[in-house]
Amino acid sequence: MAFELPNLPYAHDALANHGMSAETLEYHHDLHHKAYVDNGNKLIAGTEWEAETLENIIKGTYDAQSVAQNGIFNNASQHWNHIQFWEMMGPSKSGIPPELETLINESFGSMDAFKEAFSAAGAGQFGSGWCWLVKDADGSLKVTKTENGVNPLCFGQTALLGCDVWEHSYYIDFRNKRPAYLSNFLENLVNWENVASRL
Ligand code: MN3
């Protein structure tokens, strides 16, 4: 199916008081995400992937040996990643639903320990990529990091929370301070109700 750029689930300036400016979202959603959509559509046109769902394209084109060369995978996965990313943030500071909080406490010891692991994964991703809270096939929660557009679908995991650590996601608001961006993301931007709905 042709890729389509979804509207942001909030206004471009809705997160400005939460550490993500309208300018960042104008560049990140309107230009960067749109480029993945446009390039992906050009690449799948006339191929076996044209009629497939986005998830099937990602799973079907992921090859750990050739991610760098695989344009269809890269654009499809980045399209999917950004759809999730916009939904995982929001302007209303929601508390953490009890079911999710219990699972995080059981898996990481405490909310603070989870946040530390998530931030360390994001800060430690060398170059472009993402850090994630995932539910593994056995039901356990884990923190992971992935390079470029690689995402939890590639490993049969459910993405509960993901943070984009490509420079385009933070350079306007945080310059080179990726750890400060990650800390702000966890404290001020995450829509925990959306995260819990993915369980
Ligand atoms: Mn991005």
Residues whose N, C-alpha, C, O or C-beta is under 5 A from the ligand:
A	BS01	MN3	D164 W166
